[in-house]
Amino acid sequence: MKTEYKMLLQNLLEPLIDPNDNYKSIKDSTDRLYEFFEAISGVNNFEEVYIKDMETDHGRAIGTYWAGKCIHEFMRTKKFIHGVYLGILEAKQKFPDTRIHILYAGTGPFGSLLLPLTALFEPREISITGIEINSESANVLQQVINKLDIRAYINEIQICDATTINIQHLAPVHMMISETMLNALRREPQVSIMRNLVPQMVEGGIWIPENIHVELHGVDPRRDHHQMLGTLPHGESASIFIGEVICLNKISCLKAESFNSIHIIDKEQYDRSYRNLVLKTSIDVLGDIHIDNNECSLTLPQRILSLKPEDKLPKQFQFNYNISQNPGFEYSIVFYNDENQCDKS
């Protein structure tokens, strides 16, 4: 890597791999990181070729410009980069005396969750295979790699679909990264990518993010507003947990039963002030590094039902994950009726 770039990236990485969160420093670093990539790549305009999303058989791949802009979600960027950094250290311990092979599926134009870390590791320590379905993003990524002069780290960059690729021709992969999702695992192909790639990773390999949790909650809008303002009285809760819809990880992604769940609401116990029924998402990037609900766009709640005072209370929710061009959870609701029987929605 060019010396001036290495020193710059090492400086920008300091607050991003620090276990403590200094929000101003993190924001400054991620803003400067984007400006750096923008400057060396030329992706700084709204040309249609850069902003157009791609529709695939397993979900949407966002356009080059928007993929690069994700860096600006500073806590999301910080926590993923920190998790990847710790993942590399963990892989070096699990696979000693081995050059750690990292596969990054959905690199975007900058490979922003991994390429900056080449400033902290030597080519003899890590090798990188990138997979990107958007040819414009992949072409920009090649430019970034050349400008950084990090070709020694790169095994290959493939323009292909990570949901179907066979990687058995590659050297064994010790670590995989894919952040190709929206909140509640909708629209983008995270699930399909995991189902394809996880079985092709070495035994004991590291997958980032480690867990993606989607849970059904009831939310009280008034309390939720006070919680956002920091004025919620001590001991009160803005939401109540109803049930886990999925915990997606390298084990559960291969089990069909993981993608179906049923949740019952007790009519006598449920407080109707929690009238918004939502899917909450949280992410365990690795170990103790978590992205909590509402911390970035990936973990914004998805409302599925809002109850009016006169509405019947749901008795049962059934969720099934649909893998398709528009992936996401489909659900059916059974309601209590006035005779304590159930109506189907």
C-alpha positions as CSV (number, residue, x, y, z in Angstrom):
1,M,0.0,0.0,0.0
2,K,1.2,3.5,-0.8
3,T,2.7,5.0,2.4
4,E,0.6,8.2,2.5
5,Y,-2.6,6.1,2.1
6,K,-1.5,3.7,4.8
7,M,-0.9,6.4,7.3
8,L,-4.2,8.1,6.4
9,L,-6.2,4.9,6.8
10,Q,-4.5,4.0,10.0
11,N,-5.4,7.4,11.4
12,L,-9.0,7.0,10.3
13,L,-9.3,3.5,11.7
14,E,-8.3,4.5,15.2
15,P,-11.8,5.5,16.5
16,L,-13.4,2.7,14.4
17,I,-11.6,-0.1,16.1
18,D,-11.6,1.4,19.5
19,P,-13.9,-0.5,21.9
20,N,-15.1,2.8,23.3
21,D,-17.5,5.0,21.2
22,N,-16.5,8.6,20.7
23,Y,-19.4,9.6,18.4
24,K,-17.7,12.8,17.1
25,S,-14.5,11.0,16.3
26,I,-16.4,8.2,14.7
27,K,-18.5,10.5,12.6
28,D,-15.4,12.5,11.5
29,S,-13.6,9.3,10.5
30,T,-16.4,7.9,8.5
31,D,-17.0,11.2,6.7
32,R,-13.3,11.5,5.9
33,L,-13.2,7.8,4.8
34,Y,-16.1,8.4,2.3
35,E,-14.4,11.6,1.0
36,F,-11.2,9.6,0.5
37,F,-12.9,6.8,-1.4
38,E,-14.9,9.3,-3.4
39,A,-11.7,11.2,-4.4
40,I,-9.7,8.1,-5.5
41,S,-12.7,6.4,-7.3
42,G,-14.5,9.3,-9.0
43,V,-17.9,8.1,-7.8
44,N,-19.3,11.5,-6.9
45,N,-22.2,12.1,-9.2
46,F,-25.7,11.0,-10.0
47,E,-25.0,9.4,-13.4
48,E,-27.7,6.8,-14.0
49,V,-25.2,4.1,-14.4
50,Y,-24.2,4.6,-10.8
51,I,-27.6,5.2,-9.1
52,K,-29.6,2.4,-10.7
53,D,-30.4,-0.6,-8.5
54,M,-30.3,-4.1,-9.9
55,E,-33.2,-6.6,-9.5
56,T,-32.1,-10.2,-9.1
57,D,-33.8,-13.5,-8.6
58,H,-33.1,-13.3,-4.9
59,G,-33.5,-9.6,-4.1
60,R,-32.3,-6.1,-4.9
61,A,-28.7,-5.1,-5.3
62,I,-28.4,-1.3,-4.7
63,G,-26.7,1.0,-7.1
64,T,-23.0,1.9,-6.9
65,Y,-23.5,5.5,-5.6
66,W,-25.9,4.4,-2.8
67,A,-23.7,1.5,-1.8
68,G,-20.8,3.8,-1.3
69,K,-22.9,6.3,0.6
70,C,-23.6,3.6,3.3
71,I,-20.3,4.7,4.9
72,H,-22.1,7.8,6.2
73,E,-24.2,5.6,8.6
74,F,-21.3,6.1,11.0
75,M,-22.2,3.6,13.8
76,R,-23.1,0.9,11.3
77,T,-19.7,1.4,9.6
78,K,-17.9,1.6,12.9
79,K,-19.3,-1.6,14.3
80,F,-18.9,-3.6,11.1
81,I,-15.3,-2.5,10.6
82,H,-14.5,-3.2,14.3
83,G,-16.2,-6.6,14.0
84,V,-14.3,-7.5,10.9
85,Y,-11.0,-6.4,12.5
86,L,-11.6,-8.6,15.5
87,G,-12.8,-11.4,13.2
88,I,-9.4,-11.3,11.5
89,L,-7.6,-11.5,14.8
90,E,-9.9,-14.4,15.9
91,A,-9.3,-16.2,12.6
92,K,-5.5,-15.9,13.0
93,Q,-5.8,-17.6,16.4
94,K,-8.2,-20.3,15.1
95,F,-6.1,-21.0,12.0
96,P,-2.5,-20.4,13.1
97,D,0.4,-20.2,10.6
98,T,-2.2,-19.7,7.8
99,R,-2.8,-16.8,5.5
100,I,-6.4,-16.0,6.3
101,H,-8.6,-16.1,3.2
102,I,-11.6,-13.6,3.5
103,L,-14.5,-13.7,1.1
104,Y,-16.5,-10.5,0.9
105,A,-19.9,-10.9,-0.8
106,G,-21.4,-7.6,-1.9
107,T,-18.4,-5.4,-1.8
108,G,-20.0,-2.3,-3.3
109,P,-17.6,0.1,-5.0
110,F,-15.2,0.6,-2.0
111,G,-15.1,-2.7,-0.1
112,S,-15.5,-0.3,2.8
113,L,-15.9,-2.9,5.6
114,L,-12.6,-4.6,4.7
115,L,-10.2,-2.8,2.4
116,P,-9.3,0.0,4.9
117,L,-8.1,-2.8,7.2
118,T,-5.3,-3.7,4.8
119,A,-3.5,-0.7,6.4
120,L,-3.3,-2.8,9.6
121,F,-2.3,-6.2,8.2
122,E,0.4,-7.5,5.8
123,P,-0.4,-9.3,2.5
124,R,1.2,-12.5,4.1
125,E,-1.5,-12.4,6.8
126,I,-4.7,-12.0,4.7
127,S,-6.0,-12.5,1.2
128,I,-9.3,-11.2,-0.1
129,T,-11.8,-12.5,-2.6
130,G,-14.5,-10.1,-3.5
131,I,-17.9,-10.9,-5.0
132,E,-20.1,-8.1,-6.5
133,I,-23.0,-8.6,-8.8
134,N,-23.1,-4.9,-10.0
135,S,-20.4,-4.6,-12.7
136,E,-20.2,-0.8,-12.2
137,S,-19.4,-1.3,-8.5
138,A,-16.9,-4.0,-9.3
139,N,-15.1,-1.8,-11.9
140,V,-14.9,1.0,-9.4
141,L,-13.6,-1.4,-6.8
142,Q,-10.8,-2.5,-9.1
143,Q,-9.9,1.2,-9.5
144,V,-9.7,1.7,-5.7
145,I,-7.6,-1.4,-5.3
146,N,-5.2,-0.1,-8.0
147,K,-5.0,3.4,-6.5
148,L,-4.4,2.0,-3.0
149,D,-1.7,-0.4,-4.5
150,I,-3.1,-3.4,-2.5
151,R,-3.1,-5.9,-5.4
152,A,-0.9,-8.1,-3.2
153,Y,-3.9,-8.7,-0.9
154,I,-6.4,-9.6,-3.6
155,N,-7.0,-13.1,-4.7
156,E,-9.7,-12.1,-7.2
157,I,-12.7,-9.9,-7.7
158,Q,-15.6,-11.7,-9.3
159,I,-18.6,-10.1,-11.0
160,C,-21.3,-12.7,-10.2
161,D,-24.2,-13.6,-8.1
162,A,-23.2,-14.5,-4.5
163,T,-26.5,-16.4,-4.1
164,T,-25.5,-19.1,-6.7
165,I,-21.7,-19.0,-7.1
166,N,-19.7,-22.1,-6.4
167,I,-16.4,-21.3,-4.8
168,Q,-14.9,-24.7,-4.5
169,H,-12.2,-23.7,-7.0
170,L,-10.9,-21.1,-4.5
171,A,-8.4,-21.7,-1.7
172,P,-10.2,-22.6,1.6
173,V,-12.2,-19.6,3.0
174,H,-11.7,-18.9,6.7
175,M,-13.9,-15.9,7.0
176,M,-16.9,-14.5,5.1
177,I,-18.5,-11.1,5.2
178,S,-21.8,-10.1,3.8
179,E,-23.9,-7.1,4.7
180,T,-26.6,-7.2,2.1
181,M,-29.7,-6.6,4.0
182,L,-32.4,-4.2,5.1
183,N,-34.4,-4.1,8.3
184,A,-36.4,-7.2,9.0
185,L,-34.4,-9.0,6.2
186,R,-36.6,-7.6,3.5
187,R,-35.9,-6.9,-0.2
188,E,-32.2,-7.7,-0.2
189,P,-30.5,-11.1,-0.6
190,Q,-28.8,-11.6,2.8
191,V,-30.6,-14.9,3.5
192,S,-29.9,-16.4,0.0
193,I,-26.3,-15.4,0.1
194,M,-25.8,-17.1,3.5
195,R,-27.6,-20.2,2.4
196,N,-25.3,-20.5,-0.6
197,L,-21.9,-19.5,0.9
198,V,-22.0,-20.8,4.5
199,P,-21.7,-24.5,3.5
200,Q,-18.7,-23.6,1.3
201,M,-16.7,-22.1,4.2
202,V,-14.1,-24.2,6.1
203,E,-15.3,-25.8,9.3
204,G,-15.0,-23.4,12.2
205,G,-15.0,-20.4,9.8
206,I,-16.2,-17.0,10.9
207,W,-19.3,-15.4,9.4
208,I,-19.9,-11.7,9.8
209,P,-22.5,-10.6,10.9
210,E,-22.6,-13.4,13.5
211,N,-26.4,-13.1,14.3
212,I,-29.3,-11.2,12.9
213,H,-32.3,-11.0,15.2
214,V,-35.8,-10.2,14.1
215,E,-38.4,-10.0,16.9
216,L,-42.0,-9.3,17.2
217,H,-42.8,-6.4,19.7
218,G,-45.7,-4.4,20.8
219,V,-44.8,-0.7,20.9
220,D,-46.6,2.1,22.9
221,P,-46.2,5.2,20.6
222,R,-46.4,7.6,23.6
223,R,-43.7,5.8,25.6
224,D,-41.7,5.3,22.4
225,H,-41.7,9.1,21.8
226,H,-40.6,9.8,25.4
227,Q,-37.8,7.1,25.0
228,M,-36.5,8.9,21.9
229,L,-36.5,12.2,23.9
230,G,-34.8,10.6,26.9
231,T,-37.8,11.5,29.1
232,L,-39.3,8.0,29.6
233,P,-39.9,7.5,33.4
234,H,-37.6,5.0,35.0
235,G,-39.1,1.5,35.1
236,E,-41.3,2.0,32.1
237,S,-40.8,0.3,28.8
238,A,-41.6,1.6,25.3
239,S,-42.0,-1.9,23.9
240,I,-42.9,-5.4,25.0
241,F,-41.3,-8.5,23.5
242,I,-43.8,-11.0,22.0
243,G,-41.5,-13.5,20.3
244,E,-38.4,-14.1,18.2
245,V,-39.2,-14.4,14.5
246,I,-35.7,-15.5,13.5
247,C,-32.1,-15.5,14.7
248,L,-30.2,-15.8,11.5
249,N,-26.7,-17.2,11.7
250,K,-24.5,-19.7,10.0
251,I,-26.3,-22.6,11.6
252,S,-30.0,-21.5,11.4
253,C,-29.7,-20.3,7.8
254,L,-29.5,-23.9,6.7
255,K,-32.5,-25.2,8.7
256,A,-35.9,-24.8,7.0
257,E,-37.7,-24.6,10.4
258,S,-35.8,-21.5,11.2
259,F,-37.8,-19.5,8.7
260,N,-41.3,-20.2,10.2
261,S,-42.6,-19.2,13.6
262,I,-45.9,-18.8,15.4
263,H,-46.6,-16.3,18.2
264,I,-49.6,-16.1,20.5
265,I,-50.9,-13.0,22.3
266,D,-52.7,-13.6,25.7
267,K,-55.8,-11.4,25.6
268,E,-56.0,-11.2,29.4
269,Q,-52.4,-10.2,29.8
270,Y,-51.7,-7.9,26.8
271,D,-51.7,-4.1,27.5
272,R,-53.5,-2.5,24.5
273,S,-51.5,0.8,24.9
274,Y,-48.8,-1.1,23.1
275,R,-50.9,-0.8,20.0
276,N,-48.2,-0.8,17.2
277,L,-47.1,-4.3,16.3
278,V,-43.6,-4.2,14.8
279,L,-40.7,-6.3,13.7
280,K,-37.5,-5.1,15.5
281,T,-34.1,-6.0,14.1
282,S,-30.8,-6.1,15.9
283,I,-27.4,-7.4,14.8
284,D,-24.6,-9.1,16.6
285,V,-21.7,-8.3,14.3
286,L,-19.2,-10.4,16.3
287,G,-18.9,-11.2,20.0
288,D,-19.9,-8.1,22.1
289,I,-20.3,-5.8,19.1
290,H,-24.0,-5.2,18.6
291,I,-26.1,-2.9,16.4
292,D,-29.2,-2.2,18.5
293,N,-32.7,-1.5,17.3
294,N,-33.0,2.0,15.8
295,E,-29.2,2.5,15.7
296,C,-29.1,2.6,11.9
297,S,-31.3,2.0,8.9
298,L,-30.7,-1.7,9.1
299,T,-32.4,-1.9,12.5
300,L,-35.3,0.5,12.1
301,P,-38.6,-1.1,13.2
302,Q,-41.0,-2.3,10.5
303,R,-44.6,-1.8,11.5
304,I,-46.9,-4.6,10.5
305,L,-50.1,-3.6,12.4
306,S,-51.5,-0.5,14.2
307,L,-54.5,-1.1,16.5
308,K,-57.2,1.4,17.0
309,P,-59.2,1.2,20.3
310,E,-62.2,-0.4,18.6
311,D,-60.1,-3.0,16.7
312,K,-60.0,-6.7,17.7
313,L,-56.8,-7.9,19.3
314,P,-54.6,-10.3,17.4
315,K,-54.4,-13.7,18.9
316,Q,-51.8,-15.3,16.7
317,F,-49.1,-14.3,14.2
318,Q,-47.6,-16.8,11.8
319,F,-44.5,-15.8,9.9
320,N,-42.9,-17.5,6.9
321,Y,-39.8,-16.2,5.1
322,N,-40.3,-15.9,1.4
323,I,-37.1,-16.3,-0.7
324,S,-37.9,-14.7,-4.0
325,Q,-37.1,-11.6,-6.1
326,N,-38.7,-9.6,-3.3
327,P,-37.6,-11.6,-0.2
328,G,-39.0,-11.0,3.3
329,F,-41.4,-12.2,5.9
330,E,-45.0,-13.0,4.9
331,Y,-47.4,-13.3,7.8
332,S,-51.0,-14.1,8.7
333,I,-52.9,-12.9,11.7
334,V,-55.7,-14.6,13.6
335,F,-57.9,-12.1,15.6
336,Y,-60.0,-12.6,18.7
337,N,-63.6,-11.9,18.1
338,D,-66.3,-10.8,20.5
339,E,-67.0,-14.3,21.7
340,N,-63.3,-15.0,22.3
341,Q,-63.2,-17.1,19.1
342,C,-60.8,-16.3,16.3
343,D,-61.1,-14.7,12.9
344,K,-58.5,-15.2,10.2
345,S,-56.9,-12.3,8.5
